[in-house]
Amino acid sequence: IMYVSKEGFMIVMTSRELGAGGGTVGEALATALGATLLDERSIIEKIADRHGMSADYLARTVERPPTLGESLIADLARASAMLPFNTEWRMPDDPIIDRVRQLVYETARDDHVVVIGHGGASLLGWRPSGLRVLAILLQASSRWRVAQLGRRFGIDPDEAQRRIARSDEARKRYQQ
C-alpha cells in the first residue's frame, strides 16, 4: 500500500506490454491512491468531447502510428488532387500527443492521476520540471502474455502470439 499526500499531486505513468496486466495494475493503483484514472477509453472520450473529434477516429489512431502504406497514400493524396481514390485524413501525430499531454497535466493540477499507456513517461518529456512522476513499465513472459490474451479474448495461442507481435511492433514505432 502506498501513501501519497495530497500536497503536490503525483502522476503515475504506466507503460505495458499487451497481456502484461497494465489495465488491472493501473486500476488498482488509481483506487489505492484515490486518483483519477486515464486509460485509453477515458482519454479518447475526453479528447473527442473537448476538441469535437470523432471518438472512432481517435480509437483507430491514438497510440498507433500510421503504417508505411498509410503514410505513402497520405503523402500521395496531398501531392495530387487527381488520385482516383479517397483516403481518410489523419491528423498529424504531434497535435494528438499534445492534446493527451495537456489532458494529463490539467488532470494532475487537481488530483493524483494514473495514466495507462500513451508512451509512458516519454509523453511528459521524461523529466518534467516541477511534477512528481512515477514511471512504471509492466512486462511479462511471452508464455504469460499468450495465456492472458487467450483467456481474455477466447483465442488460440498462435493468434495470441500474432496479436502480441503486432502490438509490440506498433508500440515500438509509437515510442520512436
C-alpha atoms as an extended CHARMM CRD file, in Angstrom:
* protein
*
       176  EXT
         1         1  ILE       CA              0.0000000000        0.0000000000        0.0000000000  PROA      1               0.0000000000
         2         2  MET       CA              1.3520000000        3.4040000000       -0.9580000000  PROA      2               0.0000000000
         3         3  TYR       CA              0.7960000000        6.5770000000        0.9880000000  PROA      3               0.0000000000
         4         4  VAL       CA              0.8940000000        9.7450000000       -1.0690000000  PROA      4               0.0000000000
         5         5  SER       CA             -0.0990000000       13.0860000000        0.4080000000  PROA      5               0.0000000000
         6         6  LYS       CA             -2.4300000000       15.4100000000       -1.4750000000  PROA      6               0.0000000000
         7         7  GLU       CA              0.2200000000       18.1340000000       -1.3480000000  PROA      7               0.0000000000
         8         8  GLY       CA              1.9410000000       18.1480000000       -4.7110000000  PROA      8               0.0000000000
         9         9  PHE       CA             -0.1300000000       15.8330000000       -6.8350000000  PROA      9               0.0000000000
        10        10  MET       CA              1.5220000000       12.8380000000       -8.4540000000  PROA      10              0.0000000000
        11        11  ILE       CA              1.3300000000       11.4430000000      -11.9670000000  PROA      11              0.0000000000
        12        12  VAL       CA              1.7920000000        7.6900000000      -12.2870000000  PROA      12              0.0000000000
        13        13  MET       CA              2.6460000000        6.7360000000      -15.8750000000  PROA      13              0.0000000000
        14        14  THR       CA              2.2310000000        3.0400000000      -16.6320000000  PROA      14              0.0000000000
        15        15  SER       CA              3.6380000000        1.5410000000      -19.8100000000  PROA      15              0.0000000000
        16        16  ARG       CA              2.8610000000       -2.0540000000      -20.5200000000  PROA      16              0.0000000000
        17        17  GLU       CA              3.1930000000       -4.9030000000      -22.9220000000  PROA      17              0.0000000000
        18        18  LEU       CA             -0.0220000000       -6.3700000000      -24.3220000000  PROA      18              0.0000000000
        19        19  GLY       CA             -1.1430000000       -9.0750000000      -21.9040000000  PROA      19              0.0000000000
        20        20  ALA       CA              1.0850000000       -7.9390000000      -19.0240000000  PROA      20              0.0000000000
        21        21  GLY       CA             -1.8010000000       -6.6830000000      -16.8710000000  PROA      21              0.0000000000
        22        22  GLY       CA             -1.4590000000       -2.9110000000      -17.3340000000  PROA      22              0.0000000000
        23        23  GLY       CA             -5.1760000000       -2.2550000000      -17.0410000000  PROA      23              0.0000000000
        24        24  THR       CA             -5.5120000000       -4.2810000000      -13.8600000000  PROA      24              0.0000000000
        25        25  VAL       CA             -2.4550000000       -2.6860000000      -12.2300000000  PROA      25              0.0000000000
        26        26  GLY       CA             -3.4490000000        0.8250000000      -13.3480000000  PROA      26              0.0000000000
        27        27  GLU       CA             -6.9720000000        0.4620000000      -11.9650000000  PROA      27              0.0000000000
        28        28  ALA       CA             -5.6450000000       -0.9180000000       -8.6600000000  PROA      28              0.0000000000
        29        29  LEU       CA             -3.1640000000        1.9690000000       -8.3290000000  PROA      29              0.0000000000
        30        30  ALA       CA             -5.8340000000        4.5550000000       -9.0830000000  PROA      30              0.0000000000
        31        31  THR       CA             -8.1100000000        3.0270000000       -6.4570000000  PROA      31              0.0000000000
        32        32  ALA       CA             -5.3240000000        2.8010000000       -3.8490000000  PROA      32              0.0000000000
        33        33  LEU       CA             -4.2700000000        6.4210000000       -4.4510000000  PROA      33              0.0000000000
        34        34  GLY       CA             -7.7860000000        7.7890000000       -4.8200000000  PROA      34              0.0000000000
        35        35  ALA       CA             -6.5160000000        9.0460000000       -8.1820000000  PROA      35              0.0000000000
        36        36  THR       CA             -8.1650000000        9.8360000000      -11.4790000000  PROA      36              0.0000000000
        37        37  LEU       CA             -7.6190000000        7.0140000000      -13.9720000000  PROA      37              0.0000000000
        38        38  LEU       CA             -6.8200000000        7.9880000000      -17.5540000000  PROA      38              0.0000000000
        39        39  ASP       CA             -6.9460000000        4.8300000000      -19.6220000000  PROA      39              0.0000000000
        40        40  GLU       CA             -7.3730000000        4.5830000000      -23.3870000000  PROA      40              0.0000000000
        41        41  ARG       CA            -11.1780000000        4.7510000000      -23.2440000000  PROA      41              0.0000000000
        42        42  SER       CA            -11.3700000000        7.7740000000      -20.9460000000  PROA      42              0.0000000000
        43        43  ILE       CA             -8.6340000000        9.6430000000      -22.8170000000  PROA      43              0.0000000000
        44        44  ILE       CA            -10.3820000000        9.0920000000      -26.1530000000  PROA      44              0.0000000000
        45        45  GLU       CA            -13.7450000000       10.2000000000      -24.7350000000  PROA      45              0.0000000000
        46        46  LYS       CA            -12.3000000000       13.3450000000      -23.1370000000  PROA      46              0.0000000000
        47        47  ILE       CA            -10.2240000000       14.3790000000      -26.1700000000  PROA      47              0.0000000000
        48        48  ALA       CA            -13.1170000000       13.7110000000      -28.5660000000  PROA      48              0.0000000000
        49        49  ASP       CA            -15.5390000000       15.7160000000      -26.4250000000  PROA      49              0.0000000000
        50        50  ARG       CA            -13.1420000000       18.5730000000      -25.7320000000  PROA      50              0.0000000000
        51        51  HSD       CA            -11.9730000000       19.0330000000      -29.3300000000  PROA      51              0.0000000000
        52        52  GLY       CA            -15.0680000000       17.9320000000      -31.2580000000  PROA      52              0.0000000000
        53        53  MET       CA            -13.2830000000       14.9680000000      -32.7710000000  PROA      53              0.0000000000
        54        54  SER       CA            -14.6480000000       11.5660000000      -33.7040000000  PROA      54              0.0000000000
        55        55  ALA       CA            -14.1270000000        9.0240000000      -30.9220000000  PROA      55              0.0000000000
        56        56  ASP       CA            -13.9930000000        6.2800000000      -33.5870000000  PROA      56              0.0000000000
        57        57  TYR       CA            -11.1980000000        8.1170000000      -35.4120000000  PROA      57              0.0000000000
        58        58  LEU       CA             -9.2240000000        8.6010000000      -32.2070000000  PROA      58              0.0000000000
        59        59  ALA       CA             -9.6970000000        4.9490000000      -31.2230000000  PROA      59              0.0000000000
        60        60  ARG       CA             -8.1410000000        3.9300000000      -34.5470000000  PROA      60              0.0000000000
        61        61  THR       CA             -5.2220000000        6.3560000000      -34.3080000000  PROA      61              0.0000000000
        62        62  VAL       CA             -4.2840000000        7.0250000000      -30.6720000000  PROA      62              0.0000000000
        63        63  GLU       CA             -1.1900000000        5.0490000000      -29.6900000000  PROA      63              0.0000000000
        64        64  ARG       CA             -0.9250000000        3.6570000000      -33.2090000000  PROA      64              0.0000000000
        65        65  PRO       CA              1.4890000000        5.0950000000      -35.7100000000  PROA      65              0.0000000000
        66        66  PRO       CA              0.4370000000        5.1060000000      -39.3570000000  PROA      66              0.0000000000
        67        67  THR       CA              1.6070000000        2.1170000000      -41.3390000000  PROA      67              0.0000000000
        68        68  LEU       CA              4.0850000000        2.6610000000      -44.1460000000  PROA      68              0.0000000000
        69        69  GLY       CA              1.2390000000        2.2010000000      -46.6370000000  PROA      69              0.0000000000
        70        70  GLU       CA             -0.9640000000        4.7600000000      -44.8590000000  PROA      70              0.0000000000
        71        71  SER       CA              1.8840000000        7.2670000000      -44.8390000000  PROA      71              0.0000000000
        72        72  LEU       CA              2.5880000000        6.7220000000      -48.5260000000  PROA      72              0.0000000000
        73        73  ILE       CA             -1.0800000000        7.0670000000      -49.5100000000  PROA      73              0.0000000000
        74        74  ALA       CA             -1.4750000000       10.2160000000      -47.4100000000  PROA      74              0.0000000000
        75        75  ASP       CA              1.6680000000       11.7310000000      -48.9690000000  PROA      75              0.0000000000
        76        76  LEU       CA              0.4260000000       10.9010000000      -52.4720000000  PROA      76              0.0000000000
        77        77  ALA       CA             -3.0230000000       12.3000000000      -51.6970000000  PROA      77              0.0000000000
        78        78  ARG       CA             -1.5270000000       15.5680000000      -50.5030000000  PROA      78              0.0000000000
        79        79  ALA       CA              0.7300000000       15.7420000000      -53.5720000000  PROA      79              0.0000000000
        80        80  SER       CA             -2.0230000000       15.2750000000      -56.1380000000  PROA      80              0.0000000000
        81        81  ALA       CA             -5.7000000000       16.1160000000      -56.1740000000  PROA      81              0.0000000000
        82        82  MET       CA             -6.0880000000       13.8260000000      -59.1900000000  PROA      82              0.0000000000
        83        83  LEU       CA             -5.8760000000       10.4980000000      -57.3790000000  PROA      83              0.0000000000
        84        84  PRO       CA             -8.8600000000        8.2550000000      -58.2180000000  PROA      84              0.0000000000
        85        85  PHE       CA             -9.4960000000        7.1620000000      -54.6180000000  PROA      85              0.0000000000
        86        86  ASN       CA            -10.3360000000        8.7010000000      -51.2840000000  PROA      86              0.0000000000
        87        87  THR       CA             -8.1220000000        8.4260000000      -48.2470000000  PROA      87              0.0000000000
        88        88  GLU       CA             -9.0340000000        9.1200000000      -44.6570000000  PROA      88              0.0000000000
        89        89  TRP       CA             -7.2850000000       12.2220000000      -43.4730000000  PROA      89              0.0000000000
        90        90  ARG       CA             -5.0770000000       11.5210000000      -40.4960000000  PROA      90              0.0000000000
        91        91  MET       CA             -4.2610000000       14.3110000000      -38.0990000000  PROA      91              0.0000000000
        92        92  PRO       CA             -0.5210000000       14.6200000000      -37.5870000000  PROA      92              0.0000000000
        93        93  ASP       CA              0.5420000000       12.6620000000      -34.5100000000  PROA      93              0.0000000000
        94        94  ASP       CA              2.0510000000       15.6380000000      -32.6720000000  PROA      94              0.0000000000
        95        95  PRO       CA             -1.2510000000       17.5230000000      -32.1260000000  PROA      95              0.0000000000
        96        96  ILE       CA             -2.9380000000       14.3830000000      -30.7760000000  PROA      96              0.0000000000
        97        97  ILE       CA              0.0100000000       13.6600000000      -28.4710000000  PROA      97              0.0000000000
        98        98  ASP       CA             -0.0070000000       17.3040000000      -27.3380000000  PROA      98              0.0000000000
        99        99  ARG       CA             -3.7270000000       17.0400000000      -26.5050000000  PROA      99              0.0000000000
       100       100  VAL       CA             -3.1870000000       13.8710000000      -24.4680000000  PROA      100             0.0000000000
       101       101  ARG       CA             -0.2480000000       15.5060000000      -22.6510000000  PROA      101             0.0000000000
       102       102  GLN       CA             -2.3430000000       18.6110000000      -21.8820000000  PROA      102             0.0000000000
       103       103  LEU       CA             -5.1660000000       16.4290000000      -20.5270000000  PROA      103             0.0000000000
       104       104  VAL       CA             -2.7070000000       14.6700000000      -18.1980000000  PROA      104             0.0000000000
       105       105  TYR       CA             -1.2600000000       17.9890000000      -16.9600000000  PROA      105             0.0000000000
       106       106  GLU       CA             -4.7110000000       19.5120000000      -16.3850000000  PROA      106             0.0000000000
       107       107  THR       CA             -5.9110000000       16.4370000000      -14.5060000000  PROA      107             0.0000000000
       108       108  ALA       CA             -2.7480000000       16.4240000000      -12.3520000000  PROA      108             0.0000000000
       109       109  ARG       CA             -3.3680000000       20.0300000000      -11.2890000000  PROA      109             0.0000000000
       110       110  ASP       CA             -6.4340000000       18.8960000000       -9.3310000000  PROA      110             0.0000000000
       111       111  ASP       CA             -5.7230000000       15.3030000000       -8.3210000000  PROA      111             0.0000000000
       112       112  HSD       CA             -3.3180000000       12.3940000000       -8.4520000000  PROA      112             0.0000000000
       113       113  VAL       CA             -3.5890000000       10.7560000000      -11.8640000000  PROA      113             0.0000000000
       114       114  VAL       CA             -2.7570000000        7.2800000000      -13.1420000000  PROA      114             0.0000000000
       115       115  VAL       CA             -2.1990000000        7.0880000000      -16.8990000000  PROA      115             0.0000000000
       116       116  ILE       CA             -2.1930000000        3.7390000000      -18.6620000000  PROA      116             0.0000000000
       117       117  GLY       CA             -0.1250000000        3.7020000000      -21.8430000000  PROA      117             0.0000000000
       118       118  HSD       CA              0.3620000000        6.6100000000      -24.2630000000  PROA      118             0.0000000000
       119       119  GLY       CA              4.1190000000        6.3600000000      -24.2620000000  PROA      119             0.0000000000
       120       120  GLY       CA              4.5520000000        6.2860000000      -20.5080000000  PROA      120             0.0000000000
       121       121  ALA       CA              6.9340000000        8.8400000000      -19.0940000000  PROA      121             0.0000000000
       122       122  SER       CA              8.1270000000        9.8320000000      -22.5830000000  PROA      122             0.0000000000
       123       123  LEU       CA              4.7310000000       11.5300000000      -23.0840000000  PROA      123             0.0000000000
       124       124  LEU       CA              5.7850000000       14.0780000000      -20.4540000000  PROA      124             0.0000000000
       125       125  GLY       CA              9.2990000000       14.6030000000      -21.7650000000  PROA      125             0.0000000000
       126       126  TRP       CA             10.9320000000       12.0800000000      -19.3870000000  PROA      126             0.0000000000
       127       127  ARG       CA             11.5960000000       14.5090000000      -16.5190000000  PROA      127             0.0000000000
       128       128  PRO       CA              9.0250000000       17.2800000000      -16.4430000000  PROA      128             0.0000000000
       129       129  SER       CA             10.0680000000       20.1380000000      -14.1950000000  PROA      129             0.0000000000
       130       130  GLY       CA              8.0820000000       20.5760000000      -11.0000000000  PROA      130             0.0000000000
       131       131  LEU       CA              5.9960000000       17.4060000000      -11.4010000000  PROA      131             0.0000000000
       132       132  ARG       CA              6.1470000000       14.2810000000       -9.2810000000  PROA      132             0.0000000000
       133       133  VAL       CA              6.1080000000       11.4000000000      -11.7420000000  PROA      133             0.0000000000
       134       134  LEU       CA              6.3520000000        7.7040000000      -11.0260000000  PROA      134             0.0000000000
       135       135  ALA       CA              7.0360000000        5.7110000000      -14.2180000000  PROA      135             0.0000000000
       136       136  ILE       CA              6.1820000000        2.0170000000      -14.2600000000  PROA      136             0.0000000000
       137       137  LEU       CA              6.9370000000       -0.4450000000      -17.0620000000  PROA      137             0.0000000000
       138       138  LEU       CA              4.9540000000       -3.6710000000      -16.8590000000  PROA      138             0.0000000000
       139       139  GLN       CA              6.4670000000       -6.6520000000      -18.6300000000  PROA      139             0.0000000000
       140       140  ALA       CA              5.6660000000      -10.3510000000      -18.5570000000  PROA      140             0.0000000000
       141       141  SER       CA              6.9690000000      -13.5160000000      -20.1190000000  PROA      141             0.0000000000
       142       142  SER       CA              5.7180000000      -14.4610000000      -23.5580000000  PROA      142             0.0000000000
       143       143  ARG       CA              4.0060000000      -17.5210000000      -22.0680000000  PROA      143             0.0000000000
       144       144  TRP       CA              2.1130000000      -15.4100000000      -19.5180000000  PROA      144             0.0000000000
       145       145  ARG       CA              1.0500000000      -12.8560000000      -22.1420000000  PROA      145             0.0000000000
       146       146  VAL       CA             -0.1810000000      -15.5380000000      -24.5510000000  PROA      146             0.0000000000
       147       147  ALA       CA             -2.1770000000      -17.2040000000      -21.7600000000  PROA      147             0.0000000000
       148       148  GLN       CA             -3.7310000000      -13.8760000000      -20.6860000000  PROA      148             0.0000000000
       149       149  LEU       CA             -4.8040000000      -12.9770000000      -24.2210000000  PROA      149             0.0000000000
       150       150  GLY       CA             -6.1510000000      -16.4610000000      -24.8500000000  PROA      150             0.0000000000
       151       151  ARG       CA             -8.2630000000      -16.2930000000      -21.7100000000  PROA      151             0.0000000000
       152       152  ARG       CA             -9.3850000000      -12.6830000000      -22.2550000000  PROA      152             0.0000000000
       153       153  PHE       CA            -10.3630000000      -12.9850000000      -25.9340000000  PROA      153             0.0000000000
       154       154  GLY       CA            -11.0020000000      -16.7220000000      -26.2670000000  PROA      154             0.0000000000
       155       155  ILE       CA             -8.3160000000      -17.1290000000      -28.9430000000  PROA      155             0.0000000000
       156       156  ASP       CA             -5.7850000000      -19.8760000000      -29.6010000000  PROA      156             0.0000000000
       157       157  PRO       CA             -2.1040000000      -19.4390000000      -28.6610000000  PROA      157             0.0000000000
       158       158  ASP       CA             -0.9950000000      -18.8190000000      -32.2650000000  PROA      158             0.0000000000
       159       159  GLU       CA             -3.4590000000      -15.9560000000      -32.6830000000  PROA      159             0.0000000000
       160       160  ALA       CA             -2.4740000000      -14.5380000000      -29.2850000000  PROA      160             0.0000000000
       161       161  GLN       CA              1.2000000000      -14.6280000000      -30.3220000000  PROA      161             0.0000000000
       162       162  ARG       CA              0.3810000000      -12.8230000000      -33.6050000000  PROA      162             0.0000000000
       163       163  ARG       CA             -1.5040000000      -10.0950000000      -31.7230000000  PROA      163             0.0000000000
       164       164  ILE       CA              1.3530000000       -9.6660000000      -29.2610000000  PROA      164             0.0000000000
       165       165  ALA       CA              3.9090000000       -9.3810000000      -32.0780000000  PROA      165             0.0000000000
       166       166  ARG       CA              1.7720000000       -6.7460000000      -33.8970000000  PROA      166             0.0000000000
       167       167  SER       CA              1.2140000000       -4.8210000000      -30.6710000000  PROA      167             0.0000000000
       168       168  ASP       CA              4.8920000000       -4.8860000000      -29.6730000000  PROA      168             0.0000000000
       169       169  GLU       CA              5.9460000000       -3.6170000000      -33.1050000000  PROA      169             0.0000000000
       170       170  ALA       CA              3.2990000000       -0.8610000000      -33.1330000000  PROA      170             0.0000000000
       171       171  ARG       CA              4.2490000000        0.2850000000      -29.6290000000  PROA      171             0.0000000000
       172       172  LYS       CA              7.9140000000        0.3570000000      -30.5820000000  PROA      172             0.0000000000
       173       173  ARG       CA              7.1100000000        2.5520000000      -33.6200000000  PROA      173             0.0000000000
       174       174  TYR       CA              4.8550000000        4.7750000000      -31.4820000000  PROA      174             0.0000000000
       175       175  GLN       CA              7.6660000000        5.3420000000      -28.9760000000  PROA      175             0.0000000000
       176       176  GLN       CA             10.0510000000        6.2320000000      -31.8010000000  PROA      176             0.0000000000
